[in-house]
Amino acid sequence: MRAVAARWTVELLHPIPSLLTTLAAMGFAWIFGIGPRDRRFWWIAAIMLLVQFSISALNEWADADLDRRAHRHRPIPLGLVSPGAALSVAVVCAVGAFLLCVLSNLGPFALLLVGIGTACGWAYDLWLKATPLSFVPFAIAFPLMPFWIGVLAGRPLTSLGILFLGGSPLATAIHLADAMPDRDRDRGAGLRTLAVALGKPRAEMAAAGLLLIGALVSIVLLIRRGQTSIAALSLVTVAASGVVAGLSSRANPSWFSRGLRGIGMRYVFSRRGLWGINTPYRHILSAASITAQDRVLDLGCGIGNILIALVERIDFIHPPAGVDISPDLIRIGEREIARAGVHGRIRLQVAPATRLPFEDGAFDVVLTSHVLKHLDDEALLTSFREVVRVLRPGGRFLLWEFEKSARSALLFWSARLTGLPPHFQLRTMAEFSRALRLSGFQRVVRVDTGFFLLPPVPRIALLATR
């Protein structure tokens, strides 16, 4: 119980985004010429980390009632952290950041900027999050961070002004892109964020327009001033904004087929992008000893990336099959199959994992990758029984999924960025093995997964034999 409480206490601080923001501050410091040998480099990192921890803890405190009503698994509603403790952490971290700023002799102006940045975060948590003004703290605080570091590096204030002229529109675009996947849920909870107020498609149009405006303003000012370091900062910001805006649309499969965003999404989730999200897939697949004679089914195939990679390496006698509950993903998968030049060698169809449209004993091998977290315990058992039914005696079932562990918190933050459905259930090897044996599998062995690049969260792979 203590280990669980400790994990959720860490979760109170939103460790992944807090660390990423701190790393970004360290990167800005390095670009401005403040390197690791300069003490200011480490003062900047420590101050930024405490500011982020303060804003994160206050956010948990402010959202406690909303999280409780929505049955979200957060530290305060679960009773693992008290509201008073969360508020105390927020105050102590903020005071600590100010004390470090004083002790480091960074100057009164730097202290003022830290205060403004912290105030932006607190204002968002306490008052602005549920209003159309939710973008204001982002528009101020995002460019304020490199502005603050530029001041510490002794850069002229006039040269740093472009960080606001270009950065504020970009920051607002990031905020909109991050909020759009949660628009319906926020509306149902009575929140009127900017994304809710604008609605669809105006929010999408505004995000794209602000991204373009911010990029153009930055480029024009850079060309006129010719400042390389500021140029690097702005280009990094533009690239980051584009990535966030693109990945935030993951919840809507139709975005796979639209413009540059669709190109990026199709790559990441195609067989060409398997090195990123399914890094050691070939090693894992080798455990099933798949041959050309095997009849193969991919359960929850998405856009067919695993199957396309398989048929490019194996000339199957019987075309492998794939099922997915999303008609949109199946349609995109058909186009991906044609684009890969393997039309007619893969069969895709819409079907849920709990009701497979195949005869008994129709397959030799069933695969499933990163799908089972979306099933509750009852649906998991039902789907496993369906797999047993469609496998021939002696058939193999190879699954891999995110593993339940203390390091899995990173998945929840990557889910926030990619639009992955937030309510999913992670399991341990023991839980999977028990469900597989209850469903009728005779033998279950663990398969070494190797390292996964995106996200670097522990996985579990199991090979079950009927």
N, C-alpha and C positions, 0 to 999 in steps of 0.2 A: 504493500500500500504506500509505503514511503517513497518507493521508486516512482510510482505513478504520480504521486503528488509533486515530486521533484520535477518530473517531466512537464507537467502542466504548469508549474511555476515558471519554468523556462519559457513555455509557450506563451505565458502572459506578456513576455517581452518581445514577441514576434521576432525571434532570433534571425531568421533568414533574411527578411527585408531590412532589418536593422543592420545586419552585417554587410549586406550588399550596398546599402547607402553609405556605410562607413568606408567600404572599399572604394566606392566612387569618389568620396572626398579625398581619400589618399591618392587616387589616380589624378584628380584635379591638382592636388598639391605638387605631385611629381611633374605634371605638365607645366605648372607655373614656376618650376625650378626649386621647389622645396623638397629635397630628397630625404631618404631614410637617415642620413647622417646628421641632418638638421633636427634639433629637438622639437622644433615647431611641427614637424611631420607627425610625430607621435602625440603631441598635444592635440592637434587637429583630430586625429583618429579617436582619441579618448573622449574628447568633448562631443564629437558627432555621435559616438555610440551611446553616450549617456542621454543626449537629447532624444535620440530615436527610442531608447528604452522608456523614457518618460512619456513620450507621446503614445507609445504602444500600450503601456500599462493604463494610462488614462482612457484610451479607447476601449479597453476591456471593461473598465469601471463604468463608463458612460453607456455601453451597449449591453450591460448585464441583463436588464429587464427584457429588452428586445430578443436577446439570445435565448433567454429562458422561455419566452412565449413561442419562439420558433423551434424549440427543442434542439438547439445547436450544442454540440459538444465543445464547450468552452470552459476555461478554468473556474470562473465564478458560478455559473449555473450548475456545474457538476459538484459544487461544494468543496472543491479542492483548494481554492483560494478565496479568502473573504473579501468583500468589497472594500473594507477598511484597509486591508493589506495592499490591495491593488492601488488604491489612492495614495497610500504612504509611499509605495515604490515610485509612483509617478512624481511625487513631490521631491523625494530624496534624490532621484536621478537628475531632476531639473536643477536643484540646488547644487548638486555635485558638479554639473556641467558649468554652472556659473563660477563656482569656487576654482575649478581647474583653469577657467579662462583668466581669473584674477592671478592665481599662483604662477601661471605661465608667462605673465607680463606681456600679453598680446596687445594690450592697450584698451582704452575705454571704447573706442569705436568698434573694435572687434567684439567686445562684450555686448554692446548695443545690438549688433547684428545677430549674435547668438540669441539674445532675448527676443528679437523680432521673429526669428525662425521658430523658436519654441512656442511663442505666442500664436503663431500661425497654426501649428499642430494642435495646440490646446483648443483654439477657437473652432477648428474643424471638428474635433472630438465632441465638444460640449454644445455647440450651437449651429454650426453651418452644415454639418454632414447631411441633414435631412431637408435642406433647402436648395433652391436653385443657385444660391451663392456658394455651393459646395466647392466650386472650382477656384475661388479666390485664394485660399491658403496655398493651393498648388501653384497658382500663377505667380505668387510672391516667393514662396519658400524654395521652389526648385531652382530658379536662377540665383536665388540669394546665396546658396551654398558655394558655387564657384566664385560669386562676387566677393563673399567673405574671405575666401582663400586668396583671391587676387589682391585684396586689400592687404592681407598679411604678407604677401610677396612683394608689396611695394609698387604695384601697378597703378597707373593714374586712373582716377575714378571715371574720367571721360572715356577711356578705352574699355572700361568694364561695363559701360552702359548697354552695349549691344547684347549682353547676356540677358537683360530684361526684355529688350525690344524683340529679340528672336526667341528667347527661352520661355517667356510667359505664354505665348500662343502654343508652343510645343508642349509645355507642362499641362495646359488645359486640354489639349488633344489627348495626352496620356490619361488624364483623369476621366475623360469621357469614354475612352476605349476600355478602361478598366471597369467602369460602371455599367456599360451597356449590357454585358451578359447577365447582370443582376437586376435589370430594369423591372421585369415583371414581379420579381420577388420583393423589390423595394416598394413598388406601387402597392402590392398587397399588404405590406406592413405599414402603409400610411406615410411612407417617406416620399418627399418631393425633391429628389436630387435634380441636378441639371439634366441628366440623361432622361429622367422621368418627365420633367417639365417639357423638354423638347420633343420627346416621343420619337417614334420611328416613321420615316427615315431621316428626320431633321437632325437627330443627334449624330448619326453616321456622317451626314453631309457636313455638319459643323466640325466634327473631329478631323475629317479629311481636309476641309478648308483651312482650319487652324494649323494643321501640320504643314500644309503647303505655304501658308503665310509666314509661319515661323522660319521655315527653311529658306524662303526667298529673301526675307528681311536679313537673315544672318548672312547669306551669300553676298547680297548687295553691299552691306556694311563692311564685310570682310574684304571684298574686292577694292573698295574705296580706301580702307585703312591698311590693308596688306599686312595683317598681323598673324603670323603663323601659329603661335600657341593658341590664340583665341579661335583661330580657324579649326584647329584640331578639336578643341572643346565643342564647338558648334556642330562639327560633322559627326562627332560621337553622339551628341544629343539627338541629332536628326536620325541617325541610324537606330538608336535605342527606341526612339518614339515610333519609328516605322515597325520595328519588331513587336513592340507591345501592342500597337494598333492591329497588326496582323494576327497575332496569336490570340487576342481577346475575342476574336470571332469564332473560335473553335467550337463554341456551343451551337452554332448554326451551320450545318453541313453544306448549305448552299454556297457559303463563302469559298468552298474549295474550288469553285469554278469561275470566280470573278477576279479579273485583273491581276495585278502584281501580288495582291494578298492571296488569291487562289493559287498562283504559281508557287508561292512559298509554302502554303499549306500542303499542296499536292506533293511537293518534294519531301517535306518532313515526314509525311505519312505514307510515302510511296516506298517501293522496294529500294530506290536509290537512297532514301533517307534512313534505311534500317540501321545503318552504322550509328545513328544518333540515339534513337529511342529503343532499338532492339539490338544493341551493339554485338553481343555474342550469339546471335540467332542461329548461325550455322553450327556452332558448337553444340547448342542446345538441341537442335533438330537431329543431330547425328545420334543422339541417345535413342531415338525411335527407330533407327536403322531402316529408313524409308527406301523402298526400291521401286523400280518402274512397274512392277506387278501390283503394288499396293493401291487400294482404293482409299483415298484420303479426303477427310472433311475438316475444314477450318471453321470452328465454332466462334461466331462473332468476328467475322473476317474483315469488317470495316471496308476499306476500298481495295482489299485483295492483295496487299503488299507481300504478305508471306507466301501466298499461293503463286504469285507471279515470280518471286525469287525461286520457288521450288521448281516450277515447270521450265525455267530457264536453265536449270542444272540437270533435271531428270526428264526423260522422254516417257511419260506415263502411258500405259496401255489404256487405262480408264481415266478420263479427265477428272482432276480433283474438283471437289465441290466446296462452296463457301456459303454460309448463311449469316445474316445480320438482321437485327430488328429494324434498322433504319432504311427505308426505301431510297432516301437521298444518297446514302453512302453506297448502296448497291448500284444505283445509276452511275455514280461517279466511278465506281470500281469497274463497271463495264467499259467505260471510256478509257480507263487506265490500262485495262487488258488489251484493248484495241491499239492503244498508243505503244504498248510494249511489244506488239507484233505477235501476241499469243492468242488471238481470237479463236474461239472454238476449242481451246485446250483447257479452259476453266469454266465451270458452271456456278454462277452466283444466283441466289434467290433470297427473298425476304422471308424470315422465319425467326421466332423467338427460340432461345436456348432451351426453354422448358417444353417445347412442343415441336419436335423435329419432323419434317415431312418426308421421312424415308422409311423403307421397310426394315424389318428386323434383320440384323446381321449384314447390313449393306456396306459396311466399311471395315477396312483393316486397321486404319490409323485415324484417330481424331486428335486435332490440335486445338489449343485455345491460348491466346496471348493477351494478357492485360484486360480481361473481360470480366472475370469472376468477382472482382471487387464491387461490381454494380448489382450483384444479386444478394438478397437477404438469405438467411439460413434455409428457409423453406424452399425458395427458388433454386438455391444451390443444390440441394438434395434432389429436387425434381429434374434439374438439368443433368446431374450425374447419372440418374437412373435412365434418362433418355439416351445418354452416351452409351451406357451398358447395353441398352436395347439395340441400338443401331450398329454396335460393334459385333463382329463375328467372335466365336469362342477363341481365346488366345489373342484377341486384338489389343492394340496399345492405345492408351490415352495419355498424351503429353501436354501438360499445362505449365505455364509460367505466369507469375503475377507478382505484384509488390508484396513484400513480406511485412507482417506486423512486427515492428520493432521500435525502439526509442528513436532511431534515426529516420523514421518514416515521416516525421513532421515536415520535412522538406517537400514531400509529395503534396501536402495541403497547400503550400505556397505556390508550387508549380501549377497546381490545379487552378488556383486563383488567376494566374496569368493566362493559362491556355483555355479556360472555359470548361474544363472537365467538370462533369456534374459533381457538386460538392458533397453529396450524401453518398459515400461509398464505405464499404466495410472491408478492412484488411484482416488477414488471418495468418496464423502460425502454421508451421508444418504439421503439428499435431492435429490442429483443427481440420486442415485439408485431408489429412490421412484418415481421420475418423469418418469424415463425410464420404470419402471414396469407398471405404470398407463397408459402411452402412448401405451404400448404393449397390454393392455386389462385386466390387473389384477384389481379386484374390491377392494381388501382390502390389505393393506401393514402394517405390524407391526414390530417393532424392537424387536429383541431377545437378552437377556443378554448373552454375550459371556463368561464372566469370564476371567481368566488370561491365556495368552499364554506364554509358556516358550521360544520357539525359532521361530523367534527372538521376543523379548519382544516389539512388535510394536502393536499399537491399531488396533483391528479388528472391523468389523461391520457385524452383522448377521440380516437378514430380512426374514420374513415369509410372502409370498404373496399368496393370494387365488384367484383362477380363478372365 
